[in-house]
Amino acid sequence: MEKFPSINKNQFAVLLADRNTGHVLDIDSKLKINDSQRAYVIFDSLQEAILYTREKVISNREIECAIFDSLNNLFLRVDKNSF
């Protein structure tokens, strides 16, 4: 898996996965199969990260999202059961 990105203290990183298999997806919601595909989307605020994950899950109920803080701690998990 791609190394966790170096982000600022107030930023958040979002990782997408297939809800059924747990396979990591790239930023285009496609199966990540090599290191040339980016896995993390970086946001400057938690609100932006949550809005992005909500849109992703609403548009594809088979996606789940994990929001991480700058220390690579899981901050929030979002899936179809989150709303």
ChimeraX attribute file (.defattr): number of C-alpha atoms within 10 A of each C-alpha:
attribute: neighborCount
match mode: 1-to-1
recipient: residues
	/A:1	9
	/A:2	13
	/A:3	8
	/A:4	14
	/A:5	15
	/A:6	12
	/A:7	16
	/A:8	13
	/A:9	10
	/A:10	11
	/A:11	17
	/A:12	28
	/A:13	26
	/A:14	23
	/A:15	22
	/A:16	29
	/A:17	22
	/A:18	18
	/A:19	16
	/A:20	9
	/A:21	9
	/A:22	11
	/A:23	15
	/A:24	23
	/A:25	22
	/A:26	21
	/A:27	16
	/A:28	11
	/A:29	16
	/A:30	15
	/A:31	16
	/A:32	20
	/A:33	12
	/A:34	11
	/A:35	11
	/A:36	9
	/A:37	15
	/A:38	14
	/A:39	27
	/A:40	22
	/A:41	16
	/A:42	19
	/A:43	19
	/A:44	14
	/A:45	12
	/A:46	18
	/A:47	10
	/A:48	14
	/A:49	22
	/A:50	20
	/A:51	10
	/A:52	15
	/A:53	22
	/A:54	19
	/A:55	10
	/A:56	20
	/A:57	21
	/A:58	13
	/A:59	10
	/A:60	14
	/A:61	13
	/A:62	15
	/A:63	24
	/A:64	25
	/A:65	25
	/A:66	20
	/A:67	24
	/A:68	22
	/A:69	18
	/A:70	17
	/A:71	13
	/A:72	14
	/A:73	12
	/A:74	14
	/A:75	14
	/A:76	14
	/A:77	16
	/A:78	18
	/A:79	20
	/A:80	16
	/A:81	8
	/A:82	9
	/A:83	8
